[in-house]
Every structure is written in structure tokens, then in C-alpha cells.
Amino acid sequence: MEDIDKTIEARILRLTMANGDQINGQVNIRRVPGYDRASDLIANNDENFLVLMNATVNSKENETSVRHKTLFVNKDHIIWAAPEDKEI
């Protein structure tokens, strides 16, 4: 069995979804060896969902933000993604 470092290395992402929702949250970029950028997680077709931690969803339908400890986002519905400005 391959020895994989299970250390979490979080990056903050800002997402805009197809329905107009905006999501800010952390992703672990150390999920797959050799993939060390947030864009690698989004472009990777092996997993259909992006796992976000400490996520905030700002919906056009709700006036308040909704916080989630863990949020699974279907990558097919992401229309825009960018890392937090300070992490570029």
C-alpha cells in the first residue's frame, strides 16, 4: 500500500455556481499526490464533487449567508473559480 501524507494543506477558493450562488471555502490541495494546486482539484475528472471545508454560501434567494462545516459541490455546476487573492 502506498504511503500517502494525510496532512491537510488548505487553500481558500471563491466559486460562482450556475444558479448564481457564490461560495467561499477551503479545499485540501493534498488529496492526490502530484496535484498541488486548487485548479488541479477542479480540473481532475476522477472526482465529480469538490469538498469544501468551512464554507459560506451566499445565495441570491437568501439575504443571509449560510455556513457549512463541510460542503460537497458538484463540479459540473461551477462556472467560475478563483483562489483567495492573498494566496495567488
MOPEPE-V222217 format. One record per backbone hydrogen bond with DSSP energy under -0.5 kcal/mol. CO is the residue of the C=O (numbers start at 1). NH is the residue of the N-H. Records with the same first field share a line. If there is no record, write none. Layout:
CO=NH + NH
This chain:
2=4
8=10
9=29
11=27
12=84
13=25
14=82
15=23
16=79 + 80
17=20
21=17
22=58
23=15
24=56
25=13
26=53
27=11 + 29
28=31
32=35
34=36
37=40 + 41
38=42
39=43
40=44
44=47
48=75
49=51
50=52 + 73
52=71
53=26
55=68
56=24 + 58
57=59 + 66
58=22
66=57
68=55
69=54
71=52 + 73
73=50 + 75
74=77
75=78
77=18 + 79
80=16
82=14
84=87
85=88
